[in-house]
Structure formats: structure tokens, C-alpha cells
Amino acid sequence: MLLSGSGKGQPGAVPGWVGYALLPVLNLVAAFVLSGLVILVIGENPIDVLSLLLSEALGYPEAIGYTLYYTTDYIFTGLAVAIAFHCGLFNIGGEGQAYLGGLGAGLVALALTGWPWPVVALLAVLASALFGAAWAFIPAWLQAKRGSHIVITTIMFNFIAASIMTWLLVDVLIRPGSQSPETREFDPGVWLPSMDRALGWFGITIPASPLNLSFLWALACCLLFHIFLRRTRWGYELRTVGRNERAAVYAGISPSRNIIIAMLISGALAGFVGVNEILGVQHRVILNFTGGVGFVGIAVALMGRNHPVGIILAALLFGVLAQGGGQLSFDYPTINRELVMVIQGLVILFAGAMENLFKPQVEALFRRRSAATAADVATGGRG
Amino acid sequence: MEDALLLALQLLSATIRVATPLVLAAFAGMYCERSGVVDIGLEGKMLAGAFFSAAVASVTLNPWLGLLAGIAAGVVLALVHGFACITHNGNQVVSGMAINILVAGLAPTLAYAWFQQGGQTPLLPNEARIPAVELPGVEALSGIPVLGPVYRELLNGNNVLIWVTLVLVIATHWVLYRSRFGLRLRAVGENPAAVDTAGLSVTRLRYQALLVTGALTGMAGSYLSTGHGAGFVRDMTAGKGYLALAALIFGKWRPGPTLFACLLFAFTDAVQVRLQGVELPGIGVIPVQFIQMLPYVLTVLLLAGFVGKAIAPKASGIPYVKER
């Protein structure tokens, strides 16, 4: 009653915040309890490990920089998964689209040596969007026109992307005379400025970290995402198709057109990971720089309830896990950074696949409570 | 002539060895997908099977206990999948993905903590590995022209699990098309409401299917780490679970074609190993990566309807909710 009036007058109603706040938190707690058990099995104290994880991720400015750098990737892939979700599609291909996006950004940076960085950054953003979208287009077209299941085709496209990128880096783009499969380093003039450098222009000093300007672009994308989805005709059409394809057809909205549009945007958003990683941090195209960001994006979108604010928060959570978890191995000889994947997997399992785990119990609790208060009010009024 | 035959036999033998885990995983997927539960977690279950068999085998030095542990690991994860997707109507794709990520982290994490060898199990001695079957009379038959080499190269010295897989393939065909369980299984994947109306429990049938799925994926993992290999190494399955999924779709969810798809994918792999760096007349050297992505491209083409038409079980991926 306090937070929303929606339950007023109908005993048995469950306040809205239970759905988008309480249940996710409960699921998260369950995931962390199980992660704690895994840590216990390894033979360490879960409380110590998890508190170290938190302090290594948020405890000092440099760590926060690293955390936000990971968060940037997860915002992009989270938005990518979410926009497809809004159209009723499941894009598991974020990984491959991000990989190709990095190729686009990298090719621009390699070609434009000597150009001012803002121009390169702009063109790299466009190129990564184009490459990512192009990689999403084929599964999208196949889904829209031939009914090929997009979950399977995007999985297959992840593998095809990995093969193509390996071939390109091993045989084509490799730095001449080099043994390791990567391109030459970009000219420092075209690098996307890191946040410490950018803030330095305004006289603000922060410690150096991989955090770069693409973080701001990620936040801007969240805003654009919201405006597109909620304030434009296209967003409305897209959501209509996602909610009820048949109704959309009756309203004169073409499902196949919107499926393709949603996937193009999704691929473009995933492609921006390439800007952050390749142009902002690695400064060269390397193998496997995506490292699972596309899959984490699924978790981010699910936990964030496909809403930009939720996605930012969920991306932050996974950023904390990635950064804090990566640091654990320095203090605990028995732990290595794969523990992060355990926690990620459990969070996805509980927050995604078992999101209804506690729902019946919690809703019953609230129904009973609100019924009880309603009864109180009723008897109180009469008495 | 003799050499060509020998080469062909060696290729086929390699094909069979590579195909075995694929066949096990693809047939595992067939049971649950035929029952209407999509499982992209084959990869994770296989990896768990590989790790736990190798871990148990290296501690007990008994490969059969290892095999049991691998099967148990697969079954437990399959039950988790069932709990999320059948009991709680969760999203099957998300659950499968979660299991893949969880195991990709859990296996090296436990290996790192238990064995302190950088995320792998110790190298297994021979007595801790699932043995190969040495057939009798190799010497006696080796004199016979074609039959001798075939017997020696192709049939002799195969791992026990390869023979088990062969039996399972035939058994699966029988179970799916000739047994009552198979009829119900196929029905529950096409029209669960009808099965429910007939008084059968959809939940029970789907859980049964997942038990088989878990056992077979676990066995596939055991084969990798204790049969084919000698110990668990990080990311040992390397996408074989997804390849099996591709084979299952390429085989249109039917035993015969799925087996053929697995053998085809394995054959391209065996050929690719031989073709590396070899100049082909008129084409030049084909980059390895292009051969490696062939199965995935074929699957996409099939799904697009360019190579036949793949029709999935109608109810697959949809949680069954009873009408109230």
C-alpha cells in the first residue's frame, strides 16, 4: 500500500515491487548461498571470500574503474538481449555479434592512422554497429522469412564467427612477422581516450584503469533504448509483435519487418562491445576478446527485467563479479578466476530459469497479509 | 592399393572415435527434445561428466566408478534442468545456458582446488581408464586380404564405450519407435495436452526423458576424459555439445539420420586433420577454420530449409501448464 496504490481495494493483490525487486533479490540471495557452498567445498570461508570480492571490486577508485569497464560491456550486451526479448526473440548470438563488432571497430582504427580520435571513434562506432548488425541480420532474416529457430541459428553463428575471426587473425590480418594471431597495435592517436585521460582535460585526476569513454556511450544507449522503445512508433510496433504476433498482424504491423529491425538493433548494440574492448582497451584486434560477454548479457537482461535502469544495475552486479572475482586468485591460492563463472551460472539459473521459484510462496504470503489487513480495516470500520 | 585401404580404414577408425561422444550427446538430446524439453545444456552436462569421471577415476583408480560418477553428474544436472523447466516452467534455453556456464566454471574451479594442477586432473594411469576391447584372432585373420585389415584396424581395439554406444543407438531406435515408453515420449513432445488427457503424467514422462539425457551426456563425458583421453583438461568438450545439438537438428530428431550426421561431422574432422596444409588441386589449401565451421553452416542451411526441412517436435521448448 505504501509503495503503490495498485493493490488498494482488492485484497489478495500483490504489490508490483514484489515482482521486480523482491523476487530478483531473493533469487540472487539463493544464488549466492549456493556459491557460498561451492566456496565451502573448496575449503575457504565464504563470508571472507565474498567480502574480499566486494572490496576488490568497489573498495578503491582504481577497482571501481575496472568494475565500470566490465559493466560497460555488460550494458551493451544486456541491452542487445533485451531489445530482442521485447520483440519476442532470444538472441544468444551476442557473443558472435560482439566479436564481429570488434572487427569493424578494428578495421576502422587500422585504416585511419593519423586521423583525429573523435572522427575515428565516431566511424568505429558506426562500423561496429554495422558489423554486429550484419552478423545478426542473417539469423533474423532466416527467422522472419523461413521460420528457422533463432536460438539455434544464433548459436551456430557464434561458432561460425569464431572460425572466421580465427582465420582472419591467423591468415589475413596478422601483423607481418608475428607469431601470435593479432593485428598490429593501432596508432596511439586513434585510441579511444580512457576515462582518466578524458577527465584529466578538465583537471580531474582519477587513477588509471581500462575504463574509457565508451562507458558514456553505453549510458547514452540506455537512454536511446528507452526513448526508442517507449516513445516512438517503431518501438511500439516492435513491442506489439513481441507481445502478440497475431494481434500485430491485425493492426497492420509486419512481424517479419520488426523481427529484422529488432535483431539489427540487437546486433549493433552487441557490436559496441568491440568499441570498448578493441578501440578503448586492447588497441588491436585479438582472439576471443569477447570472453563470454554475450552470454552474460542474457543474465543481465533477465535480471534487469529488460528495462534500461534494471540493466544498468544488473550490469554493475556482473561487473563487480568479474572484477572482484578476478582478483580473488591473488589472495587465495585455491581459487582461480573461473569461480566467477560459477557465480554467474548460478545467478543465471536462479534469476533466469528459476525466476518463479519463490513466487508462489511470496505471493501467497502477501495475499494473506493484505487479506488480513483488509479484514482488519473492515472490522475496524464496523466497530 | 593396400596403402589406400589402410588409409581409408584409419580414417574411418578415427571417425568412429571422434563420433562416439557426439553420438552419445546427440542421442541424449534426442530423448529430451522428443519429450518437448529443449536442452542446450548438453555441453555442460558432458563437461561435468568428463570432470567427475576423471576425478573419481584418478582417486579410486577404478574407471567404472569414474563412469558411474560421470553418469551421476549428468543426471543431477539434468534434474536441475528439469526442476527449472518442468516443475517451475522456467525458460529452457536460459536454464541450459546457465548449466553450461556453471559447469564451465565449476569443473576447473574444483579441479584447481582438489588437484592443484591448474584446473585439470592428474594424468590417469592405464588401469584407471576405460579399456579397449581386444578382439580374438587378429593374428589369425591378418593374412586374409581385405577382411584382415578391416578386422584389425576398424573393429579391434575400440573402447568399450564405443561398443556400448553402438548398442545404445540400436536400443534408442527400438525404444523410440517400438516401445510404449517411446510412443508416449514422442506424443508428449508433440501434444502434451493429449497425453495428459489420456491420463499420463506429462511431468513424469519429461523427467524420465531427462534422466536418460543426463546419463548419456555423462557417459559421453566419461568417454572423453577416461576412454579417449587420460584425464580431464579445461574446456575439454570444446563445443562438442553444441555440435551434437547441430547433428540432432541436422538429423531431424530421428535416430538414423542423427547417427549419420554425427558420423559426417566426425568424418570431416578426421579428414581435416589429414588435410591440414595439403594443397588440393584447383582449390589450394583450405583453411582449417572453414572445415571446422562446416557442420554449423550445414545446420543453418538445413534450418533455413535449403537442405530438406527440419521440423522440430511441436511442443518442444514450451512448458506444459495444465488447464485449471
Interface residues (C-beta under 8 A of the other chain):
Chain A: V38 V41 I42 G43 F90 I92 I138 L142 R146 G147 S148 H149 V151 I152 T153 I155 M156 F157 F159 I160 S163 I164 T166 W167 V170 D171 G292 F295 I298 A299 L302 T334 I335 N336 E338 L339 V340 M341 V342 I343 Q344 G345 L346 I348 L349 G352 A353 M354 E355 N356 L357
Chain B: V38 I40 V80 F83 A84 C85 H88 N89 G90 N91 Q92 V93 V94 S95 M97 A98 I99 N100 I101 L102 V103 A104 G105 L106 P108 T109 L110 Y112 A113 Q116 G119 G239 Y242 L245 A246 I249 P287 Q289 F290 Q292 M293 Y296 V297 T299 V300 L303 A304 G305 A312
